Amino acid sequence: MKKSVLLCFLALLSLSFFSCGDSWNKHDFVIANLSRRDVSFSIDNYGAMVYTLAPNQFFSFNLYDHPAFTFQNHPRVYFETGFDAACFRDMKAYSFKISSQCSKNVVLSEQNGMLTDVYGGTETIPANGEKNVVAYVESPSFSAYYLNDRGEKVNAMPFLSWSKN
């Protein structure tokens, strides 16, 4: 009898512990922006709220461990997470000198959208000219085109050369 009462008590205690909501495994989690850019993001599985952090600003939330973030403004940042904090940091920028032997202006892009400060941004290389560009990947996959006299896009990669600055 004593044994069954003890088992019932332990069962009720464990049920009350596990049914007291999600707060038992949440803790304060600090998110800091250590980059030079504004960062807009949402926290996956925490609603559709969008948060924006200015440089050197931070928020504290009551969250589960290691939340996942979705960037809203595709900044050139990455994030590091620890047990009770995450921080956004600037991505490393790489400078390239692009030379064109094409008689028309060339529009340059990077396959993964990692050219310029804007996700998916492009650069225009002047006809028979050079331009320094910034990519946020060490070995970019460039693609380029120019418009022919009929306004059609033509592959310009054979007319380009580049080197890391």
N, C-alpha and C positions, 0 to 999 in steps of 0.2 A: 504494500500500500504506500509506504513512504517513498519507495522507488518510483512508482507511477506518478505520485504527486510532484516529486522532484523533476521528472521528465516533462510533465505538463508545464511546470513553472519555467523550465529552461526553453521549452518550445514557445511559450508565450513571450518570454523575454527576447528570444531571437526574432520572432515575428515582429514585435514592436520595434526592435532595432532596425530591421530591414525595411519596415514600412513607414519609417519616419521621414520619407522623402529622399530626394537626391542630395540634400545638403550635407549629408554625412561624409561624402567623398569629394566635396568641392572645397576649394580654398582660395585665398586671395591670390590673384595672378596679375602681375604688373606687365603692361605692354608699353614699351618705350620706343620713341622714334629718334634714333641716333644718326639719321641720315640728314642730308641737306635739302630734302624735298618734302612737301606735304604728302602724306600717305593716307589714302581712303581705303577702307577695308570693311568686310563683314566677318563675323566669327561663325564658322559653319556650325549648324545645329543649334544656334542661339537666336533664331529669328532673322528678319530681314533688315534689321537696323544697320545703317552704314555709319561708321565712325571715321573721323578725320583727325589725324595727329599732325600738328605742325612740327618742324624740326625742334628737337630737344624738349618735346612735350611727352607726357606719359599719362596713362589711365590705369586704374586698378579695378579689376573685375573679380567677381566670385565665380570661378570656373572649375571645370574638371581639368585634370592634367593634360598637357600638350594639345591645346585646341588647334584646329586647322583654320587658316585664314584664306579669304578670297579677296584679292585686290580688285578695287573698283576703278582705279585710275591708271593701272599698269605702270607704276613708277619704276625707275631703274634702281630698285632696292631688292634685297633679299632679307630673310629673317632667320634669326637663331633662337632656339627655344631651350629652356632649362626647366627644372622642376616647377619653379614659381614665377618665371619671367620669360618674356620674349622681347627681342629688340630688332628693329628694322635698321639695316645698314646700307650704305651706298654700294652698288655694284661697281666693280672695277671697270674703268673705261680704257679702251685701247684706241690709239690714234693711227690712222692709215693715210698714206698719200696715194691718191688715185690719179693716174695719168690716162688721158684719152687720146687716141689717134683717129677718132671719128670726126667727120666734118660737120656733124650735128650735135646739139646738146644731148647728153645721155642722162637718163633717169636711173639712179642706182638704188637698189634695195637689198635687204638681207633676208634670207629664206625664213628665219624665225622671228622676224620683226625686231631685231636687236640693233638696228641702225638709228641713230639720233636719240634725243631724249624722249621722243614720243613713240609709243609702241606702233610698229608698222610704218614708221616714218621713212621718207626717201630723201635723197640728196640729188641735186642736178649738177652734173659735171659739164663744164663749158666745152664747146667744140674745140678740138685740138688743144685742150688745156689740162690743168691740174687742179686738184682740190684736196684739202685735208678734211677727213671725215672722222667721226667718232663712232665706234661700235662697242657694244657691251658684251662681246664674246671674243675670246682670244683668236680663234680661227673662224672668221665669219664665212658664210656661204653666200657670196654676193651673186646677185642677178642684175642685169641691166638691159635697157632697151632704148631705142631712139625711134622717133616717128619719121616714116618715109614721106615722100611728097603726096601720097594719097591718105596720110594720117594713120597708117597702119603701124603697129608696134613691130619692130625688128630687133632681134637679139643683137646686143652691142658688146657682149663679152669678148669676142675676138679682138676688139679695138681697145680693150682696157688692160692696164697693168697696175699693180699696187705693191706697196711695201709698208711695213710697220714703221712708224715714226719713233 
